[in-house]
Amino acid sequence: MNYPLSEKYSTPDLLTKIMGPNPMKLQEELLTGHLIPEKSVVCDLGCGQGLTSMLLAKEYGFTVYATDLWCDPENNRRFFDEMGLSETQVIPVKADATALPFEKEFFDAVVSTDSYNFFGLDPDYLDQKLLPFVREGGYIYITIPGMKKDCHDNLPPELLLSWTPEQMDYVHDADYWRAIVSHSRNAEIVEVGELKSNEEVWAEWLKQAKKYAVSDRKSMEAGAGKYLNFVKIVLRKKSAQA
Ligand SMILES: C[S@@+](CC[C@H](N)C(=O)[O-])C[C@H]1O[C@@H](n2cnc3c(N)ncnc32)[C@H](O)[C@@H]1O
């Protein structure tokens, strides 16, 4: 894969902000050929330390609500300032994805990289908690850590070197996710599949000195990567008349 947009920002300094496999590259592949209109108002849901929000504002020209539960919005504001992004280009928001504080139909689109599995496994989540904030016809682009083929009844030992079975409950294959999002009455499925990005984004993560990266090395160095992938989900909110 080539990543002409995110390669510019995948510097050692900025990569200290990643919280998992390089989210800028995952997002860039996720949004290849995307259908989000120019100048859209976009929610970056579970934005972490803001790298993907920065990319959405700088390289795609969207107005971005950088929304996250665990990360400090003031730190993210400082980062956006350092990157030359104004308060009208990126707006950091501390919020729980299950109780979003926005006006109904506020967003033209939602983009979510490496976080939806924390709150979106509930089949009712889309209709009850997220779609109300998306305008009719608006798009949702999601990528999450996934499995090539679900094997939770017989997890390979390589996976269990770094992760518990409970942690693996958040990791599923594309068919599993298709069944979850199919439950929505208000979204049509545009695509569910897998990204090509895997080895490269993992390699950048495993080089980090962070505790979770060091712990993830045990499984990945034992070959667990062959069971894993990144699942891509693209949805479009139906119109009320549909
Ligand atoms: C693995 S980190 C990824 C962060 C970022 N997207 C990235 O790739 O660098 C997962 C993120 O999901 C966010 N998250 C988890 N549960 C959430 C919730 N209920 N509402 C909003 N954000 C949530 C966390 O705050 C965390 O920043």
The ligand as a Gaussian input file, in Angstrom:
#p B3LYP/6-31G(d) Opt

LIG

0 1
 C       -7.241000       2.104000      20.650000
 S       -7.704000       3.760000      20.970000
 C       -7.622000       4.420000      19.340000
 C       -7.595000       5.905000      19.314000
 C       -7.458000       6.534000      17.936000
 N       -8.625000       6.313000      17.097000
 C       -6.222000       6.034000      17.268000
 O       -6.354000       5.103000      16.457000
 O       -5.144000       6.527000      17.600000
 C       -9.444000       3.622000      21.256000
 C      -10.112000       4.936000      21.570000
 O      -11.501000       4.673000      21.705000
 C      -12.002000       5.596000      22.646000
 N      -13.253000       5.103000      23.226000
 C      -13.464000       3.910000      23.828000
 N      -14.732000       3.840000      24.272000
 C      -15.316000       5.017000      23.936000
 C      -16.617000       5.560000      24.113000
 N      -17.579000       4.865000      24.726000
 N      -16.853000       6.790000      23.640000
 C      -15.908000       7.511000      23.003000
 N      -14.642000       7.041000      22.802000
 C      -14.364000       5.816000      23.263000
 C      -10.934000       5.709000      23.694000
 O      -11.058000       6.918000      24.398000
 C       -9.655000       5.585000      22.864000
 O       -9.084000       6.835000      22.608000

